Amino acid sequence: MARQRHGYYDSYYFPPTKPLEVKGGLKARSKRGQFAKNWWATRWIEAMERLVDVGRLRRGRSYARRGQVLSIAETAGGVAARVQGSRRTPYQVAIKVEPLTDAQWEKVVDALAAQALFTAQLLAGDMPADIEEAFAAAGVSLFPNERGDLVTDCSCPDWANPCKHVAATHYILGEQFDEDPFLLFRLRGRSQEQILEAMRQRRAGEGYFEDALVEEEEETVVPLEDTIPVFWDLGESLETFPVKIKPPAVTLPLLKRLGEPDFMAGKSLQNQLDPAYRAITRAALATAFEGSAGE
């Protein structure tokens, strides 16, 4: 009976349908293996995979890689997508994330502002690796942690929720998190600008000095007029001048701060330039350390 091939059970067996082929859909960059590159996008996908059965996950991955997700648009507290299935009319998918309250966000910002590195990385458009600790300190989670945190809906006739169309949307959305980690914040109720401004106010109120990207050690600046009598004199030897040669703590900081340009037609400038920047970094390190550092 479990095989559902003959008799009474035939009327209850619905074989998987094949989706209509589409052109111009949001085809996943991943052809096999993991969908996300960065840890925060991976965490988002893991949160979804806990809610969906294996069969629908497999078909959702196939839909995402075939380009069956036609569009994704950000909405208030969530996203809306159109997914082409086996019927002529695309299905409407909605994914909503429970926003944090104002009081919860106040606690989160307090925890974020207490760490100078968080400010530098967030300003650079990067997601700090231990940012979840700041949310945990506030008694909340950045990612959907409980079933009620994530609400999904699809107009398809599948009785299961989440269905394969929702799963496909999640996978494409995970890849979009790779490019825009602050979408996670917006889904939880705060924009990047709101969070950074609140952090600046906290740090300014506590007397911190903050550089745009890196907080340097305090140095004594000699007024220009005091250097005029010795302007042409030889200074101290540079042999003891401290130099730190290492890759940047935040990759592609300027590109991340500027954001993606409009002329790339759906492609990511950061993805296009990242291999070149990494190659330049390796070559610079190899030159600085006479080849030993790049090996």
C-alpha positions in Angstrom: 0.0 0.0 0.0 2.8 2.4 0.7 3.8 2.2 -2.9 0.4 3.5 -3.9 0.4 1.9 -7.4 -2.9 0.0 -7.5 -6.4 -0.1 -6.3 -7.9 2.4 -3.8 -4.7 4.3 -3.2 -4.4 5.3 -6.9 -6.8 8.2 -6.4 -4.7 9.7 -3.6 -1.4 9.5 -5.3 -0.2 12.7 -7.1 3.2 12.4 -8.8 5.4 15.5 -8.8 4.5 17.9 -11.6 7.0 19.4 -13.9 7.1 23.2 -13.9 6.6 25.2 -17.1 9.9 26.4 -18.6 10.5 30.2 -18.2 12.9 32.7 -19.5 14.4 35.6 -17.6 13.8 34.2 -14.1 16.1 34.7 -11.2 18.4 31.7 -11.7 20.5 30.8 -8.7 24.3 31.3 -9.1 24.9 28.0 -7.3 24.8 25.0 -9.7 25.5 22.4 -7.0 26.2 22.2 -3.3 25.6 25.2 -1.0 23.6 28.2 -2.2 25.2 30.9 0.0 28.8 32.1 0.3 28.7 34.1 3.6 27.8 32.8 7.0 24.8 35.0 7.5 23.1 33.8 4.2 23.9 30.3 5.2 22.2 30.8 8.6 19.1 32.1 6.9 18.9 29.0 4.6 19.5 26.7 7.6 16.5 28.4 9.4 14.3 27.6 6.4 15.6 24.0 6.0 14.5 23.1 9.5 10.8 23.8 8.4 10.7 22.0 5.1 10.7 18.3 4.3 13.5 16.8 2.3 11.4 16.2 -0.9 10.2 19.8 -1.1 13.7 21.1 -0.3 15.1 19.1 -3.2 12.4 20.4 -5.6 12.8 23.9 -4.3 16.6 23.8 -5.0 15.8 22.6 -8.5 13.3 25.4 -9.0 15.8 28.0 -7.9 18.5 26.7 -10.2 16.1 26.5 -13.2 15.1 30.1 -12.8 11.5 29.4 -11.8 11.5 32.3 -9.3 10.3 35.2 -11.6 10.7 38.1 -9.2 11.3 39.0 -5.5 10.3 42.3 -4.0 10.9 43.6 -0.5 7.7 44.4 1.4 7.0 45.8 4.9 8.5 43.1 7.1 9.0 40.5 4.4 9.3 39.7 0.8 6.8 38.9 -2.0 7.8 36.6 -4.9 6.3 35.1 -8.1 7.2 31.5 -8.8 6.3 29.7 -12.0 5.0 26.2 -11.3 3.2 23.7 -13.5 0.2 26.0 -14.1 0.1 28.9 -16.5 -0.4 31.5 -13.8 2.7 32.0 -11.5 2.1 31.4 -7.8 2.3 34.2 -5.3 4.7 33.6 -2.4 4.9 35.7 0.7 7.6 35.4 3.4 7.3 37.5 6.6 9.7 37.8 9.5 8.4 38.9 13.0 10.0 42.3 13.6 11.7 43.1 16.9 10.1 45.6 19.2 11.5 49.1 19.8 12.6 48.0 23.3 14.4 45.0 21.9 16.2 47.1 19.2 17.3 49.5 21.9 19.0 46.6 23.8 20.6 45.3 20.5 22.0 48.7 19.6 23.4 49.1 23.1 25.2 45.7 22.7 26.5 46.7 19.2 27.7 50.1 20.2 29.8 48.6 23.0 32.1 47.0 20.4 34.1 49.3 18.3 34.8 46.6 15.7 31.0 46.2 15.1 30.8 49.8 14.2 33.8 49.5 11.7 32.5 46.4 10.1 28.9 47.6 9.8 30.0 50.9 8.3 32.0 48.9 5.7 28.9 47.0 4.8 30.1 43.7 6.4 28.2 41.5 8.8 30.3 40.9 12.0 30.9 37.2 12.6 29.8 37.4 16.2 26.9 39.8 15.8 24.6 37.1 17.0 26.1 37.5 20.5 24.9 41.1 20.6 21.4 39.9 19.7 21.6 37.1 22.3 22.7 39.6 24.9 19.4 41.5 24.2 17.4 38.2 24.6 16.5 38.0 20.9 17.8 36.4 17.6 18.7 38.1 14.4 17.6 35.0 12.4 14.2 33.3 12.7 14.7 31.1 15.7 11.2 29.9 16.5 8.4 28.8 14.2 6.4 31.9 14.9 9.3 34.1 13.7 8.8 33.1 10.1 5.4 33.1 8.4 5.2 31.8 4.8 2.3 31.6 2.3 1.9 30.4 -1.3 -1.1 30.5 -3.6 -0.4 26.9 -4.9 -2.7 24.0 -4.1 0.0 22.1 -2.1 -1.3 21.3 1.4 2.2 21.7 2.9 3.5 25.0 4.1 6.3 25.8 3.4 6.0 24.3 -0.1 8.6 23.9 -2.9 7.8 27.4 -4.2 8.5 28.9 -0.8 11.7 26.9 -0.6 12.8 28.1 -4.0 12.2 31.7 -2.9 14.2 31.1 0.2 17.2 29.9 -1.7 17.2 32.8 -4.1 16.7 35.2 -1.1 19.7 33.5 0.6 21.9 34.5 -2.3 20.5 38.0 -2.1 21.6 38.2 1.5 25.1 37.5 0.3 25.0 40.9 -1.5 22.9 42.8 1.0 23.3 41.6 4.6 21.3 44.6 5.9 18.2 43.0 4.4 18.2 40.9 7.5 18.0 44.0 9.6 15.2 45.5 7.5 13.2 42.3 7.9 13.6 42.6 11.6 12.4 46.2 11.5 15.4 48.5 11.2 17.4 49.8 8.3 21.2 50.1 8.1 21.0 53.9 8.5 18.8 53.7 11.6 21.1 51.2 13.3 24.3 53.1 12.4 22.8 56.4 13.5 21.7 54.9 16.8 25.2 53.4 17.3 26.8 56.8 16.6 24.6 58.5 19.2 25.5 55.9 21.8 29.3 56.1 21.1 29.3 59.9 20.9 27.4 60.1 24.2 30.1 57.9 25.8 32.9 60.1 24.5 34.3 57.7 21.9 36.3 58.9 18.9 35.3 57.0 15.8 36.9 56.8 12.4 34.8 55.9 9.4 36.3 52.4 9.0 39.0 51.8 11.5 39.5 53.0 15.1 43.2 53.8 15.3 45.4 54.3 18.4 45.5 57.8 19.7 48.5 59.8 18.3 50.0 63.1 19.2 49.7 65.5 16.2 52.5 68.2 16.0 51.2 71.6 14.7 52.5 72.5 11.3 54.1 75.8 12.5 56.2 73.9 15.0 57.8 71.8 12.2 59.0 74.8 10.0 62.4 75.3 11.7 63.3 71.6 11.1 61.4 71.2 7.8 64.5 70.4 5.7 66.3 68.3 8.4 66.6 64.6 8.1 64.1 62.8 10.3 64.4 59.6 12.3 65.4 56.4 10.5 62.5 54.5 9.0 64.0 51.2 10.1 62.0 51.2 13.3 58.8 52.6 11.7 55.9 50.3 12.5 54.3 48.8 9.4 51.4 46.4 9.5 51.2 44.4 6.3 48.1 42.2 6.2 44.9 41.7 4.3 42.1 44.1 5.3 39.8 43.0 8.1 36.8 43.8 5.9 37.0 42.8 2.2 36.0 45.3 -0.4 35.1 48.0 2.2 34.8 51.0 -0.2 32.7 49.0 -2.7 30.4 47.8 0.1 29.9 51.3 1.4 29.1 52.7 -2.1 26.7 49.9 -2.8 25.9 48.2 -6.1 25.7 50.5 -9.2 22.7 50.7 -11.4 24.5 50.0 -14.6 25.3 46.3 -13.8 21.9 45.0 -15.0 21.3 42.6 -12.2 24.9 41.5 -11.8 27.1 42.3 -8.7 30.1 44.6 -9.2 31.5 43.3 -5.9 31.4 39.7 -7.3 33.0 40.8 -10.5 35.9 42.6 -8.8 36.4 40.4 -5.8 38.7 37.9 -7.6 40.9 40.7 -8.9 41.1 42.3 -5.4 42.1 39.0 -3.9 44.7 38.4 -6.5 46.2 41.9 -6.0 46.2 41.3 -2.2 48.1 38.0 -2.6 50.6 39.6 -5.0 51.1 42.5 -2.7 51.8 40.2 0.3 54.1 38.1 -1.8 56.1 41.2 -2.8 56.2 42.5 0.7 57.4 39.3 2.2 59.6 38.2 -0.8 57.2 35.5 -1.8 56.8 33.7 1.6 53.5 35.3 2.6 51.6 34.4 -0.5 52.4 30.7 -0.4 
